[in-house]
Amino acid sequence: MGYYKELLDQTRIPRHVAIIMDGNGRWAKAKGMHRTMGHQAGVITVKDITEAATNLGVEYLTLYTFSTENWNRPTEEVNALMGLILSELEEELFVKNHVRFRMIGDFNRLPQNVQDKMIELEEHTKHFERMTLVIAISYSSRWEITNTMKLLAQQVQDGVLKPEEIDERKISESLNTFFMPDPELLIRTGGELRLSNYLLWQCAYSELYFCDTFWPDFNEEEFYKAIYDYQQRERRFGKTSEQVVEKQLENK
């Protein structure tokens, strides 16, 4: 068992962890390999972290797999990524760990065979309740929020929704992520210090954790370290430390 796993407070495991899996291409380049080899290595990490999160008691794990901006990458790399996603969405991983599969993103832009695979996987795993693995593919927050605004505007136009009924809760319930809580922790690997258009609405009060480790090298111990770092923080949500302490005492 790793050092950081031993330090974890099992009563304070975040319900929802979101991850920006960055550094696959740079990992491959540093080793003199083609970028697609980095993505292949990254798939192994996805499997390892999925199992680690499941065993730890995380309820939702959301992985930023492919952004809407990634469609602008070279066609060769996009095709390789789509093929990799198709081949590596193995039902065995989900069945073995009793993990449910969900996806968020612009579903209609995906190749038909990838769409079919995801629909099949969602259907076959819908009864699993140990953890939900959410793949953000062809996703970006600006796309999501724009679509949500169009949806709400149409409801107002159709007379089924009044403008004054639109509040934070209504918007959250209309987003792609309506079925899960907001992330308590957002992890980004690869050394970059930005959110890259990922879950911007949902991460308003998430704790952010950045590390230099490229995604293919991000192992279970690194994951536990991120959870441990999260547990050392005081989550105030705009309140003072004294108010947080008072609330904790009330709940005891």
C-alpha positions, 0 to 999 in steps of 0.5 A: 500500500502506498504512502499517501493512501495510508494517510487518507481520511476514508470519511472525506473521500471526494464524491466526484473527481474530475481529471484533465488527462494532459501530457500524452503527446509530450510523454511520447515525444520525450521518448522519441515516439509518435504522439499516438503511442502516448495516447495508447500509454494513457489508456493504461493509466485510465484503467489503473486510476479507474480501479483506484478511484473505485476501490477508494470509494469515489462515486463519480470520476470524469475524464476529459478525453477529447475536447471540441477544440481537439477536432482541429488537430491533424486528421491522422491524430484525430482518427487514431484517437477515435480508433483508440477510444473505440478499441479500449472501451472494454466492457470487462473493465466496467463489469469487473469493477461494477462501474457504470459508464456515461458520456458527456459532450457533442455526441453527434460529432462522433463517428457512428461506430463510436456512438454505437459503442458508447450507447451499447456500453451505457446500456450494458452497465446502467445497473452498476452502482459502485462508481460512475466513470464519465467520459467527456468526449467532444466536450467543452464548457462553452459548447455545453453552456451555449446549448443549455442557454438555447434549450432554456430560451426555447422553453421560454419561447414555448411557454413552458418556462418563465424567465424568472424561473431560471436560476442556478439550480435550473441551469445545473439541471439542464447541463450535460452533467445533470445526473451527478454532483459538481466535482469537489476536486479537479486534477490536471496532469502535465504541468499546465495551469489552466482549465482548458474549457472543462466543466467551468460551471461545475468547478466554480468551487472545486479544489484545483490540483496541478502536477507536472507528471505526464498522464501516462506516468500518473499512477495510483500513488500520484492519485492518492497524493492528490486526494491527500492534498485535497483533504488538507484544504478548508472548503469555505464556499465564501464563508469564514473559517469560523463559520465553517467550524461552527457548521461542523460542530452543529453537524456532530 
